Amino acid sequence: MRGYLKAIIITLVCLAVLTPFASEFPDGLEKVVETFQIEEKEPIWNGLMPDYTLPTIEDKYASTLLAGVCGFFLVLITAYTIGLTATKPRGEKVNNKKHLTAQDVALVGVFCALWVVLNLYVGPLGFQLWRLPILCDFSAFFTLLLTTWATGRFGTASMVGIIGAIIVLMLRSSPHMIGFALSAILFDALMFASKHEINPKPKHLATTIFATTTSAYLAGVIIGIFFSNKTLEWATIEWALTFWGVLHLLGGILGLAITLPVIGALEKAKVRRIISA
Amino acid sequence: MHIPDGLITPEIAALMYAVSITFLAWSWRKAKATYEKSLAPLLAVSSAFTFVAQMINFPIAYGTSGHLVGGTFLAVLLGPYAAALGMTVVLLMQALFFADGGIMALGANIFNMAVIGALSFFIIKHLAKNTSRKSLLFASVFIASWLSVVLGALACALEISPAFSNVGGVTATIPAMLFWHVLIGLGEAAITTTITTQLWKLQPTALSGLNILRRGEHARLP
């Protein structure tokens, strides 16, 4: 697995370094079309990211890079799923904790969708009603907690955060999603302390609460400093560290207060056993 | 070499969908009989790498550029069946999300890049038959990847020729497409051979495609 991780990092670094040098000239086929001055009919579908750019982001380099990263993970996940399905059926049950199973990939897809819907429609509601960001945190951590609970492993929450954030960014220009994507990664990493288990055991419960509040606070600080349209100066950082970070922390606690009972109910209904069956 | 929807007629699009789906079904069945589950991460990472590599266009000449297609690269890494599947994922995502290659033309694009790319594996196999010499092996990788682009361009020229009927149809598209793609193919061949030789040095286990060749057996992969 180490080697693959290295390959992923090398590829993404190559993408970041080489993108500015990519040739803008038409490719072979486009050149032929130009030479003979053929009229092309209008395409029936233009894609969400035509010409490898995110329409909502103005900076060309950042836009292409994000589109590239997005496509990279889309291909990675789809090809991984195909690699699991188009191969010999497995005889014995394997250690689930090591490999991402097809169920996990499917769950990531489902929770990405949940993330996108909540962040597009529920998150902004809090802003419109009370000018407070707490429903954004609720949207993010409701999804992340459920993801971690359902899959019980490292990586899935980060994936949901990153992919979900990119999809929201595609649909609406809301750069604060980058803050939530980063906080999803921190949340995922902190949950190692409970082996990604969410249950009423005091140690696991404490870890869950700690991970959620810490990463919600981090999201608030990042968003406050970089994405709140304030000039970058000490006053902004102080405001982000105290006021904005704490508001997001409260949002995280609201998320916990709603999600933990939901998880308890789902656990009682033995939903997890149905998923992993 | 990604054909947009505006250049292909519905009849040819449907025909190419049929051809490609037949080939993919064959690949899927072969893959299911051949590969172990441990293939998944290698397939995922190499396909994603191919996607990124296709974004980086390199200039060739006279204001024209080309990019790595990567069909032969995937075939060397994974063997022909998984390579066809991996390449198809790349093309599908490009058509769905990036408007690179049309949705209607997807069948044709899969044939030109995924199917021909995967079949180029058998060119290597034929050329490097019974050889354990590394230089000969990589020479055949070079030739196969060049051929995969040129043959793909030839197929592409035939598929888009109806759109060029005013300027001469195939007599216009074939020479023009081949002229550029003979050059682009050299870039493809150079990049594919470089990456494969480097991987051979760094991570020989990753080259399951080549390893099948060396062991001369098809059944144990990877």
Interface residues (C-beta under 8 A of the other chain):
Chain A: M1 G3 Y4 A7 I8 T11 L12 C14 L15 L18 T19 F21 A22 S23 E24 F25 P26 D27 G28 L29 K31 V32 V33 T35 F36 I38 E40 K41 E42 P43 I44 W45 N46 G47 L48 M49 P50 D51 Y52 T64 A67 G68 C70 G71 F72 F73 L74 V75 L76 I77 T78 A79 Y80 I82 G83 L84 A86 T87 K88 R90 H99
Chain B: M1 H2 I3 P4 D5 G6 L7 W28 A31 K32 A33 T34 Y35 E36 K37 L39 A40 P41 L42 L43 A44 V45 S47 A48 F49 T50 F51 V52 M55 I56 N57 F58 P59 G63 T64 S65 G66 H67 A82 L85 G86 V89 V90 L92 M93 Q94 A95 L96 F97 F98 A99 D100 G102 I103 M104 A153 C156 I160 A163 F164 V167 A172 T173 A176 M177 W180 H181 I184 Q203 A206
